[in-house]
Amino acid sequence: MKRRQLCAIALVLTIGCISAAFAQTLPGRWSMGPPLPAQRGEVAVAVLGNEIYVIAGSTNTLDSVAIVQSFDTVRGTWQARAPLPLELNHVGAAGLSGKIYAIGGFIKSNAEATAECFAYDPRANRWAPIAPLPNKRGSVSVAALDGKVHAVGGRDTVSVTEHDVYDPATNRWSTAAPLPPSEGRDHMGLVAYGGKLYAIAGRFTSSTNPTNLFEVYDPASDQWKEMPSMPTARSGGVAAAFHDRILYLGGELRNGRNNGVFTDNEAFDPVTNTWSELTPMPSGRHGAGAAVVGERLYVPAGGAKNGGGMFTDTLQIFTLP
């Protein structure tokens, strides 16, 4: 073999070793759990106790489904649950006080939003309608805080700034301070942590217009405050509070790298007020969900390509030292 070829091979191997070494120095480790019974994307994910619920979504034929399946993190098994009353995708969901609340969504492939909302009782294995959203919207970001369900942003035909709060005790919605930018956001991460809400990334109506905005909402003052921007602008990723940090993983950008889907795993430390990089996902995802149970963060389902199609049945699991 010629000297030039040998040098080229050596250079490639060296770069590969440096990249592998760099990846190994990043905090965290990924593994794979039992696959879902069905391939889906644009799902909602919520936690009750030791179980993770994957709610509704889209199939690879872009049909909306009402399928609900739960994963028992102790037994490591999946089981079917009562389906959502409507076939929907881009639903928002949160677990609160022993029930799951499913908020809004799209009826057909992002084409028509709904204001319908439902509560799931696991003891009866039954969904029941609750008061609808004041305005119909899908890709709405949902989190539970202080006994109430917050629904922030989302869109019907365009992104909105609305911030509505549902009180299960009264079955009523009230209005809270809207998102700060004059232009609304959808496909955004929303995390409850330390008595506050953190709104992360998302898009301005189109997947070609993502943002790295990061804001925190204080319910005591009913005000949003701008925080240090996330390093990588993207939408449709998943977010969670994990090991005293706010994580944002995956996401998409139309016509971006790697089929337009990110593997990036970035974490915000509320103590130091800084972002850092964690070990990236084994395979990029958007339209998935994140669930934390114990010392593990689970990312079920989602798409391996931006937009519709290439939805998966994978369960990626992240741990930190």
Secondary structure, 3 states (H helix, E strand, C coil): CCHHHHHHHHHHHHHHHHHHHHHHHCCCEEEECCCCCCCEECCEEEEECCEEEEEEEECCCCCEEEEEEEEECCCCEEEEECCCCCCEECCEEEEECCEEEEECCECCCCCCECCCEEEEECCCCEEEEECCCCCCCECCEEEEECCEEEEECCECCCECCCEEEEECCCCEEEECCCCCCCCCCECCEEEEECCEEEEECCECCCCCCECCCEEEEECCCCEEEECCCCCCCCECCEEEEECCEEEEECCECCCCHHHHECCCEEEEECCCCEEEECCCCCCCCECCCCEEECCEEEEECCECCCCCCCEECCEEEEECC
